[in-house]
Amino acid sequence: MPTRIAAALTLAICLVCARLAPGQAGPGTLVAVWAHADDEVPIGPVLARYAREGAQVYMIIATDGAQGAANTSIPRGPELAKVRSEEANCSAQALGIHPPILLGFPDGVLGSYISGQGLLFELTQRLQAELQRLRPDALITWGPDGGMGHPDHRIVSNIVTQLARAGAPGVPERLLYSSIPVEGFAAMYPQRGAPPFMVPQDKYFNTRVSFSAADLEAARRSMSCHKTQYSDEVVRRVSDAMRNVWNGQVQLSSLSPAPGGSDIFR
C-alpha cells in the first residue's frame, strides 16, 4: 500500500510539473520588453507588485543605451553603455525582479533600414527566441506611440505586437501597453511640455493594476538607479507627480479589446 501511495503522489507531481511551462512559477511569468534601460519607469509599481507576489518578472532591453546621456558627462559610446547596463541591473534589483536581459543592439538606430537592412529581422529573431525561452503568460511594452515618440520605442512596440499577432512560439496573446500620462511629461520635461497626441484616450485603458506603498517606493528607488538619465530633483518631481496621477493604480491598454480588468494575467 505505501508503494502504491508513493507512486500515485509521484504521478500527481509529474502531472502538475508537465502543466508548468519552463520559466513559469507561482502566479505566472511577466516579461516587459523595452528599447532602453529606464523605459520601465512608467510601470515600475506594476513590476514590483507582481515580483512581490511571487511572479517571475523579467525585463528584456533591446539596445545598449550608448547614445542616451541626459544627465551625465560620460561620453556617448561603450563607456556609457557599460554604465547603463549597471543601472539596469540596479533598477531590477530595486524592483525585486530578475536581472535584465540585455540584447545590446545599437542605440538610436533600430529603425535605420538603409544603414542595416538586416537589423530589424535580427532583432525580431532575438526577441522571439528570448520570449520562447521564457514563455511568459503576459507581456508589457510601449504602445504604438512609443510613450514619448522615440523611434526605438516604436520599433520595439511594433515588433512585440507583430510577434503576438502572428502567434510566434512562446509569445502570449496577453499583451499590454505602457504609456506616460501628461503629468509625467510635465514633471520630467517642464520646459518642453507633452508631445502632441501621445496619450491614449481613456476608453483604451482597459486594465488598471493596483499597487502598494512598498511597490511605489520600489519604483522610486528603481528610477533613482538611472543616474545618467535623471537627477535627484527629476526623480523627486516625477515620483511626486506620478503618485498623485496613479492614485494607487497604473493604467494600461491592451492589444485585445477585452473587458476591463485589474490583473495583468487575466
C-alpha positions as CSV (number, residue, x, y, z in Angstrom):
1,M,0.0,0.0,0.0
2,P,2.7,2.6,0.8
3,T,4.3,1.8,-2.5
4,R,1.1,2.5,-4.3
5,I,0.6,5.8,-2.4
6,A,4.1,6.9,-3.3
7,A,3.6,6.0,-6.9
8,A,0.3,8.0,-7.0
9,L,1.9,11.0,-5.4
10,T,4.8,10.9,-7.9
11,L,2.4,10.7,-10.8
12,A,0.4,13.7,-9.4
13,I,3.6,15.8,-9.1
14,C,4.7,14.9,-12.6
15,L,1.3,15.9,-14.0
16,V,1.5,19.3,-12.2
17,C,5.0,19.8,-13.5
18,A,4.0,19.0,-17.0
19,R,1.4,21.8,-16.9
20,L,4.0,24.4,-16.0
21,A,6.0,25.7,-18.9
22,P,9.7,26.4,-18.5
23,G,10.1,29.8,-16.9
24,Q,6.8,29.6,-15.1
25,A,6.4,29.6,-11.3
26,G,3.9,30.8,-8.7
27,P,1.2,33.0,-10.2
28,G,2.8,33.3,-13.6
29,T,5.6,34.9,-15.7
30,L,5.6,38.5,-16.8
31,V,8.0,39.9,-19.3
32,A,8.4,43.6,-20.1
33,V,10.2,44.4,-23.4
34,W,11.9,47.8,-23.8
35,A,14.2,49.7,-26.1
36,H,16.3,51.2,-23.3
37,A,17.3,50.8,-19.7
38,D,14.9,53.2,-17.8
39,D,11.9,52.6,-20.0
40,E,10.4,50.7,-17.1
41,V,9.8,53.9,-15.1
42,P,6.1,54.4,-16.1
43,I,5.2,50.9,-14.8
44,G,7.7,50.4,-12.0
45,P,5.0,49.8,-9.3
46,V,3.4,47.1,-11.5
47,L,6.6,45.1,-11.9
48,A,7.4,45.5,-8.2
49,R,3.9,44.3,-7.2
50,Y,4.0,41.1,-9.2
51,A,7.5,40.3,-8.2
52,R,6.5,40.8,-4.6
53,E,3.5,38.4,-5.1
54,G,5.8,35.7,-6.4
55,A,5.5,36.1,-10.2
56,Q,8.6,35.6,-12.3
57,V,9.2,39.1,-13.7
58,Y,11.8,39.8,-16.4
59,M,12.9,42.8,-18.5
60,I,14.3,42.5,-22.0
61,I,16.2,45.6,-23.1
62,A,16.9,45.8,-26.8
63,T,19.6,48.4,-27.1
64,D,22.9,49.1,-25.3
65,G,21.8,52.7,-24.4
66,A,25.1,54.1,-25.7
67,Q,23.5,57.2,-27.1
68,G,21.4,58.3,-24.2
69,A,23.2,60.8,-21.9
70,A,20.6,63.2,-20.4
71,N,22.3,63.7,-17.0
72,T,25.9,62.7,-17.3
73,S,29.2,63.9,-18.6
74,I,30.1,60.4,-19.7
75,P,30.7,60.5,-23.4
76,R,28.4,58.5,-25.7
77,G,29.7,55.1,-26.6
78,P,30.9,51.9,-24.9
79,E,31.7,53.5,-21.6
80,L,28.1,54.9,-21.3
81,A,26.7,51.6,-22.5
82,K,28.5,49.8,-19.6
83,V,27.2,52.3,-17.0
84,R,23.7,52.0,-18.3
85,S,23.8,48.2,-18.1
86,E,24.8,48.6,-14.5
87,E,21.9,51.0,-13.9
88,A,19.5,48.4,-15.5
89,N,20.8,45.8,-13.0
90,C,20.4,48.3,-10.1
91,S,16.8,49.0,-11.2
92,A,15.9,45.3,-11.5
93,Q,17.2,44.7,-8.0
94,A,15.2,47.6,-6.6
95,L,12.1,46.2,-8.2
96,G,12.8,42.7,-6.9
97,I,12.7,41.2,-10.4
98,H,15.2,39.0,-12.3
99,P,18.4,40.6,-13.7
100,P,17.7,42.4,-17.1
101,I,18.3,40.6,-20.4
102,L,20.4,42.9,-22.4
103,L,20.4,42.3,-26.1
104,G,23.0,45.0,-26.9
105,F,21.6,46.3,-30.2
106,P,22.9,49.7,-31.3
107,D,21.1,52.6,-29.6
108,G,19.1,55.1,-31.6
109,V,19.1,53.3,-35.0
110,L,16.7,50.4,-34.7
111,G,14.6,51.8,-37.5
112,S,17.6,52.7,-39.7
113,Y,16.8,50.4,-42.6
114,I,19.3,51.9,-45.0
115,S,22.3,51.5,-42.7
116,G,21.5,48.0,-41.6
117,Q,18.8,46.2,-43.7
118,G,19.0,43.0,-41.6
119,L,18.8,44.8,-38.2
120,L,15.0,44.6,-37.8
121,F,15.0,40.9,-38.8
122,E,17.8,40.1,-36.4
123,L,16.1,42.0,-33.5
124,T,12.8,40.2,-34.3
125,Q,14.5,36.8,-34.1
126,R,16.3,37.6,-30.9
127,L,13.2,38.8,-29.2
128,Q,11.2,35.8,-30.3
129,A,13.9,33.5,-29.1
130,E,14.1,35.1,-25.7
131,L,10.3,35.0,-25.3
132,Q,10.2,31.4,-26.4
133,R,12.7,30.6,-23.7
134,L,10.9,32.5,-21.0
135,R,7.4,31.5,-22.1
136,P,5.6,34.4,-20.4
137,D,1.9,34.4,-19.5
138,A,1.7,38.2,-20.1
139,L,3.8,40.9,-21.9
140,I,4.2,44.6,-21.4
141,T,5.8,47.0,-23.9
142,W,5.4,50.6,-25.1
143,G,2.2,51.4,-27.0
144,P,2.4,52.3,-30.7
145,D,3.2,55.9,-29.7
146,G,6.4,54.7,-28.1
147,G,5.4,56.5,-24.9
148,M,7.2,59.7,-25.9
149,G,7.5,59.1,-29.6
150,H,11.1,57.7,-29.6
151,P,11.7,55.7,-32.8
152,D,13.4,52.9,-30.9
153,H,10.4,52.7,-28.6
154,R,8.1,52.5,-31.5
155,I,10.1,49.8,-33.2
156,V,10.2,47.6,-30.1
157,S,6.5,48.0,-29.6
158,N,5.8,47.2,-33.2
159,I,7.9,44.0,-33.2
160,V,6.4,42.7,-30.0
161,T,2.9,43.4,-31.4
162,Q,3.9,41.7,-34.6
163,L,5.0,38.6,-32.7
164,A,1.8,38.5,-30.6
165,R,-0.4,38.9,-33.7
166,A,1.5,36.2,-35.6
167,G,1.2,33.7,-32.8
168,A,5.0,33.3,-32.6
169,P,6.1,30.4,-30.4
170,G,6.3,31.4,-26.8
171,V,4.6,34.8,-27.3
172,P,1.2,35.1,-25.4
173,E,-1.8,36.9,-26.6
174,R,-1.9,38.8,-23.4
175,L,0.0,41.9,-24.4
176,L,-0.4,45.2,-22.6
177,Y,0.9,48.7,-23.5
178,S,2.5,51.2,-21.2
179,S,2.2,55.0,-21.7
180,I,3.2,58.2,-20.0
181,P,0.5,60.5,-18.5
182,V,0.6,64.1,-19.4
183,E,1.5,65.0,-15.8
184,G,4.5,62.6,-16.2
185,F,5.7,64.5,-19.2
186,A,5.3,67.8,-17.4
187,A,7.3,66.6,-14.4
188,M,10.1,65.1,-16.4
189,Y,10.4,67.8,-19.0
190,P,8.8,71.0,-17.6
191,Q,10.4,73.2,-20.3
192,R,9.1,71.1,-23.2
193,G,5.5,70.1,-22.3
194,A,3.9,67.0,-23.6
195,P,4.3,65.9,-27.2
196,P,1.0,66.1,-29.1
197,F,-1.3,63.1,-29.4
198,M,0.9,60.7,-27.3
199,V,-1.5,59.8,-24.6
200,P,-4.3,57.3,-25.5
201,Q,-7.9,58.2,-24.8
202,D,-9.3,56.9,-21.5
203,K,-11.5,54.4,-23.3
204,Y,-8.5,52.4,-24.3
205,F,-7.2,51.9,-20.8
206,N,-8.9,48.6,-20.0
207,T,-6.5,47.3,-17.3
208,R,-6.0,49.0,-14.0
209,V,-3.4,47.4,-11.8
210,S,-3.3,48.4,-8.1
211,F,-0.1,48.6,-6.1
212,S,1.0,49.1,-2.5
213,A,3.1,51.9,-0.9
214,A,6.0,49.5,-0.9
215,D,5.7,49.0,-4.6
216,L,5.6,52.7,-5.2
217,E,8.8,53.1,-3.1
218,A,10.5,50.3,-5.0
219,A,9.6,52.2,-8.2
220,R,11.2,55.4,-6.9
221,R,14.4,53.5,-6.0
222,S,14.4,51.9,-9.4
223,M,14.1,55.3,-11.2
224,S,16.9,56.7,-9.0
225,C,19.2,54.0,-10.3
226,H,19.3,55.6,-13.7
227,K,21.6,58.4,-12.7
228,T,22.8,59.0,-16.2
229,Q,19.2,59.9,-17.2
230,Y,17.6,61.6,-14.1
231,S,18.9,64.0,-11.5
232,D,17.7,63.5,-7.9
233,E,15.4,66.5,-8.5
234,V,13.8,65.0,-11.5
235,V,13.3,61.7,-9.6
236,R,11.6,63.5,-6.8
237,R,9.4,65.6,-9.1
238,V,8.3,62.7,-11.2
239,S,7.7,60.4,-8.2
240,D,5.5,63.0,-6.6
241,A,3.6,63.7,-9.7
242,M,3.0,60.1,-10.6
243,R,1.9,59.2,-7.0
244,N,-0.9,61.7,-7.5
245,V,-1.8,60.6,-11.0
246,W,-1.7,56.9,-10.3
247,N,-3.7,57.2,-7.1
248,G,-2.9,53.6,-6.3
249,Q,-3.5,52.2,-9.8
250,V,-1.4,52.1,-13.0
251,Q,-3.5,52.2,-16.2
252,L,-2.6,50.0,-19.2
253,S,-4.2,49.4,-22.6
254,S,-4.1,46.0,-24.4
255,L,-3.7,44.5,-27.8
256,S,-7.0,42.7,-27.3
257,P,-10.1,44.9,-26.7
258,A,-11.1,42.7,-23.8
259,P,-13.4,44.0,-21.0
260,G,-11.6,45.9,-18.2
261,G,-9.7,44.1,-15.5
262,S,-7.4,44.6,-12.6
263,D,-4.9,41.8,-13.2
264,I,-2.0,41.6,-15.7
265,F,-2.6,37.8,-16.2
266,R,-6.4,38.0,-16.7
